Each structure stands twice: as C-alpha cells, then as structure tokens.
C-alpha cells in the first residue's frame, strides 16, 4: 500500500496538470535554468581560472 499524506493529492494534481499542458506550455522549448541565469558562464570562468 503506497504511503499517502495530506500533500499526495496536491502532488498528483500538479503532476497531472503538468503532463496535460506540457506541450501547450512549451516546457521543452525553455532554456536551461543555468543558462537563463548566466550561471553556466560563471562556472566556466571559474573552472578556467583553476586550470
């Protein structure tokens, strides 16, 4: 028997909504969060400085 608590229903609702509307939202077309925040560039700069 799966463990369920007061948040399980909400989590199921969110998962179902995301699955249902993912194509309309265009989730696949969103940029990588690190690229959008400029974190990738900063991480690459730090790695290059360490070399």
Wavefront OBJ file of the C-alpha trace (Angstrom):
o trace
v 0.000 0.000 0.000
v 1.529 3.354 -1.027
v 2.261 5.939 1.635
v -0.066 8.933 1.346
v -0.208 12.128 3.333
v -2.023 15.440 3.041
v 0.270 16.556 0.180
v -0.147 13.480 -2.005
v -3.360 14.688 -3.608
v -1.841 18.072 -4.388
v 1.291 16.473 -5.850
v -0.866 14.226 -8.039
v -2.871 17.232 -9.235
v 0.267 19.177 -10.157
v 1.799 16.191 -11.956
v -1.386 15.631 -13.945
v -1.696 19.310 -14.889
v 1.921 19.485 -15.998
v 1.563 16.291 -18.036
v -1.663 17.530 -19.627
v -0.460 21.015 -20.581
v 3.283 20.441 -21.127
v 3.005 20.689 -24.904
v 0.940 23.889 -24.725
v 3.261 25.500 -22.191
v 6.304 24.682 -24.317
v 8.382 23.263 -21.484
v 10.764 21.626 -23.960
v 11.496 24.991 -25.549
v 12.506 26.666 -22.267
v 16.210 27.421 -21.807
v 18.269 25.512 -19.304
v 17.827 27.301 -15.941
v 21.565 27.713 -15.521
v 21.894 29.310 -18.953
v 19.000 31.669 -18.287
v 20.612 32.898 -15.079
v 24.101 33.176 -16.555
v 25.401 30.562 -14.120
v 26.992 28.425 -16.839
v 29.233 31.258 -17.970
v 30.367 32.000 -14.420
v 31.021 28.317 -13.732
v 33.083 28.006 -16.927
v 35.067 31.113 -15.976
v 35.853 29.697 -12.531
v 36.935 26.351 -13.993
v 39.201 28.119 -16.490
v 40.800 30.162 -13.688
v 41.562 26.992 -11.744
v 43.482 25.458 -14.665
l 1 2 3 4 5 6 7 8 9 10 11 12 13 14 15 16 17 18 19 20 21 22 23 24 25 26 27 28 29 30 31 32 33 34 35 36 37 38 39 40 41 42 43 44 45 46 47 48 49 50 51
